[in-house]
Amino acid sequence: MTLTNNEEVYNELEKITLYLMDNYQTDLTTHDKNQITQYKPLYHMVHITRAWGTQLITFVPFTEYPKKGEQIRYLFGYAYREKILNDNRLFLEHIFKAFSDIKIVHYFNGIKWLKVTREQAQRHINNYVNSIKDQWERQERFNY
């Protein structure tokens, strides 16, 4: 089934994950829903469903990151775009190491949610990070 708008994307995710959660369902029904429905167009994402919550990593386009050399408020301080981007990879690695209650991992490919392994999710994140870095490099090279 091809998902064509943000509400459909969220509703499908809720349908395939909510029943797996023992607690902290508001991670999904409030926080993930808000994050998914705010993005236009639909972005690729990795979603981790745990017995006690969720994690969502959204693959925003390179244009959503700060300009080269610009620091912005980030978490509890300031960061350049490279740190923010690389934290996606580190965050996923941390989740897989730190949480023993992971029930299922999904990847949204812009069309539908796919059940993936941890290794596949990590590959998607790595490909995303490398793609953004390549786009920044091309942008610098061609000054656009």
Secondary structure, 3 states (H helix, E strand, C coil): CCCCCHHHHHHHHHHHHHHHCCCCCHHHHHHHHHHHHHCCCCCEEEEEEECCEEEEEEECCHHHCCCCCCCEEECCEEECHHHHHHHHHHHHHHHHHHCCCEEEEEEECCCCEEEECHHHHHHHHHHHHHHHHHHHHHHHHHCC
